Amino acid sequence: MVDKGYIFRFLRDLKKNNSKDWMDENRHQYHTMKERWLFEIELILKRLSKHDAHYESIDPKKTVSRINNNRRFHPDKPVYKDRLTCSPAGRKAFNVSTFFLSIGTEESFIGGGIYHPKKEDLENIRAAIDYNGDELKKILNEKGFKSFYGGLNIYDDKLVTSPQNYSKDHEYINLINNKSFTATINLTEEQVESNGFIDLVEEAYLKFKPLDDYIVRAISMGN
């Protein structure tokens, strides 16, 4: 079992001491923390490979984001992120899966989807709903998905009027008006640190997969 308590302890220390000098002084602890997270991801990939052979060939290092914040256009951001991420299908593999994990000091969550997609992807998702919104409604209303995720996440920027080329009386306008399509659940540190964490990741993946497949098909329509 991976000592994920060590991971959270490091991230809390990093949040309190977010500077290059501190990181340089604690580089060994950082690499120890990273190695433990990558080992956890290796276990996750092994479990998910039971359901999709794609995960058998994924390098855990290719699933995580850099801990450094991109401050080029946001110089006020901290130097480092106080969270760890994992995109099991690969960071750039949105044509395979949008499933995602984020582990942090303020918030940890699991789920997936697409948040504020580029215009072309959003148009493709809306076109898919226009063509077969009933399939999406069935996915969202499926008992297992609904009890686990509670439905799509709700965002304040949802359109109040119909987008261009769609009638306000469209049968699926409530779905078409979304600008993001994500479903996630928050995790406690206790859940992340528990022996059952990999089981929870597997359950989250399987419950999310029908929605994932729908989104991936939709955003691939124009590619």
HELIX and SHEET records of a PDB file:
HELIX    1   1 LYS A    4  LYS A   16  1                                  13    
HELIX    2   2 LYS A   20  GLU A   25  1                                   6    
HELIX    3   3 ARG A   27  LEU A   48  1                                  22    
HELIX    4   4 ALA A   53  SER A   57  5                                   5    
HELIX    5   5 PRO A   60  THR A   63  5                                   4    
HELIX    6   6 LYS A  119  ASN A  141  1                                  23    
HELIX    7   7 LYS A  143  TYR A  149  1                                   7    
HELIX    8   8 ILE A  173  ILE A  176  1                                   4    
HELIX    9   9 GLU A  189  GLU A  193  1                                   5    
HELIX   10  10 PHE A  197  ILE A  219  1                                  23    
SHEET    1   A 4 ARG A  83  CYS A  86  0                                        
SHEET    2   A 4 PHE A 100  GLY A 104 -1                                        
SHEET    3   A 4 SER A 108  ILE A 114 -1                                        
SHEET    4   A 4 PHE A 181  LEU A 187 -1                                        
END                                                                             
